[in-house]
């Protein structure tokens, strides 16, 4: 074998190895290159979901008790009205009054008992800012101790006013409300401020039929 053939045989493996290394370097160089500076993250296009609307009904403010000035005012107003609207009748309990902070709010009075052979008149009034007052006598199922199944039935209004304005009455003058049943019934007043807010008050009167 000549010297040239010997050299070529010796160097051929080295050339092949070098070719593979060069190809590998080129392949690596063509791959993804890490950016010199990190890219800023793109803002997310998603919008947080809107929370569902709340179905909670705001709690109305509590009814405040009448102060001494308001109590005296109602006593004077109702006493004067009673001269013509509840003549010769006696008081059944005291004045029911309260200050309503939400239009449509109500004031409930204590339990009283409607007796056989008696008739009743109710006078109600609103002080300034209350322009429409409603009053009714309702059965007091809780005081009567009836089963829950009958409570709603017995709590229905027994008598209601038909007046408009800041003054209301049930059974005024010669049309007092007669309790016709042979047994007593637990009842109470409910006064409603239909229009406006502020103090409302009422008084029950009674007499024998």
C-alpha positions in Angstrom: 0.0 0.0 0.0 1.4 3.4 -0.9 2.0 6.2 1.7 -1.0 8.2 0.2 -3.4 5.4 0.6 -2.3 4.8 4.1 -2.9 8.5 5.1 -6.3 8.6 3.4 -7.3 5.4 5.3 -6.2 6.9 8.5 -7.9 10.3 8.1 -11.2 9.1 6.6 -12.8 8.3 10.0 -11.7 11.7 11.3 -13.4 13.4 8.3 -16.6 11.5 8.8 -16.6 12.4 12.6 -16.0 16.0 11.8 -18.8 16.1 9.3 -21.3 14.6 11.9 -20.1 17.2 14.5 -20.6 20.1 12.0 -24.1 18.9 11.1 -25.0 18.6 14.7 -23.8 22.1 15.4 -25.8 23.5 12.5 -28.9 21.6 13.6 -28.6 23.1 17.1 -28.0 26.5 15.7 -31.3 26.3 13.8 -33.3 25.4 16.8 -35.4 27.8 19.0 -33.2 30.5 20.4 -33.9 31.7 23.8 -34.8 35.5 23.7 -32.2 37.8 25.0 -34.8 39.6 27.1 -37.9 37.8 28.5 -41.1 38.6 26.7 -43.7 40.6 28.7 -46.8 38.4 29.4 -49.8 39.3 27.4 -52.8 40.5 29.4 -55.6 38.0 29.8 -58.7 38.7 27.8 -60.9 36.9 30.3 -63.3 39.1 32.4 -64.2 38.0 35.9 -67.9 36.9 35.9 -70.5 39.3 37.2 -71.8 38.1 40.6 -75.5 37.3 40.4 -77.9 39.9 41.7 -78.8 39.6 45.4 -82.4 38.6 46.1 -82.2 39.8 49.7 -84.9 42.2 50.6 -83.6 45.1 52.8 -84.9 44.9 56.3 -87.2 47.9 57.0 -86.3 50.1 59.9 -88.1 49.1 63.2 -91.1 51.1 64.3 -90.2 53.5 67.0 -92.4 54.1 70.0 -94.1 57.5 70.3 -92.3 60.0 72.4 -94.2 61.9 75.2 -95.0 64.9 72.9 -96.4 62.6 70.2 -98.5 60.6 72.7 -100.0 63.8 74.2 -100.7 65.1 70.6 -102.6 61.9 69.7 -104.5 61.9 73.0 -105.7 65.4 72.4 -106.6 64.9 68.7 -108.5 61.6 69.3 -110.3 63.0 72.4 -111.6 65.9 70.4 -112.7 63.7 67.5 -114.4 61.3 69.9 -116.9 64.0 70.9 -118.7 63.6 67.6 -117.4 60.3 66.2 -117.5 58.1 69.4 -120.1 59.9 71.6 -120.9 58.5 75.0 -118.4 55.7 74.5 -115.7 54.6 77.0 -112.0 53.9 76.2 -110.9 50.3 75.4 -107.3 50.3 76.5 -104.9 53.2 75.7 -103.7 55.0 72.5 -101.8 52.7 70.1 -99.1 54.8 68.4 -95.7 54.5 66.8 -93.4 56.2 64.3 -93.3 54.4 60.9 -90.0 54.9 59.0 -91.0 53.1 55.8 -94.0 54.0 53.6 -96.5 51.1 53.9 -95.2 50.1 57.4 -97.6 49.1 60.2 -98.0 49.5 63.9 -99.8 46.8 65.9 -101.6 47.3 69.2 -101.9 45.1 72.2 -104.5 42.4 72.4 -108.0 43.3 73.6 -111.1 41.2 73.8 -114.3 41.9 71.9 -117.2 41.0 74.1 -120.7 39.8 73.3 -123.3 42.6 73.5 -120.7 45.4 72.9 -120.1 47.6 69.9 -116.8 49.3 69.0 -115.5 52.4 67.3 -111.9 53.0 66.2 -110.4 56.4 65.5 -107.0 56.7 63.8 -104.8 59.6 62.9 -101.5 60.5 61.2 -99.3 63.4 62.2 -97.6 65.5 59.5 -95.8 63.7 56.7 -98.4 60.9 56.9 -101.1 61.7 54.3 -103.0 58.4 54.1 -103.8 56.1 57.1 -105.5 52.7 57.1 -106.7 51.0 60.2 -108.3 47.6 60.8 -109.3 45.2 63.6 -107.8 41.8 63.1 -108.2 38.6 65.0 -105.3 37.8 67.3 -104.7 34.2 66.7 -101.6 34.0 68.9 -103.5 35.3 71.9 -106.4 32.9 71.2 -104.0 29.9 71.2 -105.4 28.4 68.0 -103.6 25.7 66.0 -101.3 27.0 63.2 -103.7 25.6 60.6 -106.4 28.1 61.8 -104.1 31.0 62.6 -104.2 32.6 59.2 -107.9 32.3 59.0 -108.5 33.9 62.4 -105.9 36.6 61.6 -108.1 38.0 58.7 -109.4 41.5 59.2 -112.7 41.7 61.1 -113.3 45.3 60.3 -111.5 48.0 58.1 -111.9 51.7 57.6 -113.1 53.1 54.3 -111.8 56.7 54.7 -109.1 58.5 52.8 -106.6 61.0 54.1 -104.7 61.3 57.4 -107.8 60.5 59.5 -109.6 57.1 59.5 -112.4 55.5 61.5 -114.2 52.2 61.9 -117.8 52.3 63.2 -117.9 56.1 63.7 -120.8 58.0 65.1 -124.0 55.8 65.1 -122.5 52.9 63.1 -120.3 51.2 65.8 -119.0 47.8 64.9 -121.1 45.1 66.7 -119.6 41.9 67.9 -122.4 39.4 67.2 -120.8 36.2 68.4 -121.8 34.8 71.9 -118.2 34.3 73.0 -115.3 36.9 73.4 -112.7 37.2 70.7 -109.1 38.2 71.0 -108.3 41.1 68.6 -105.8 43.9 68.0 -105.5 47.0 66.0 -103.2 47.3 62.9 -102.4 50.9 61.7 -100.8 51.3 58.4 -99.1 54.4 56.8 -100.2 53.9 53.2 -98.7 57.2 52.1 -95.9 59.0 53.8 -93.9 58.2 56.9 -94.1 59.4 60.5 -96.2 59.0 63.6 -99.6 57.2 63.5 -102.0 56.6 66.4 -105.4 55.1 67.1 -107.8 54.5 70.0 -110.6 51.9 70.5 -113.9 52.9 72.1 -116.7 50.7 73.3 -120.3 50.8 74.6 -123.2 48.4 75.2 -125.5 47.8 72.3 
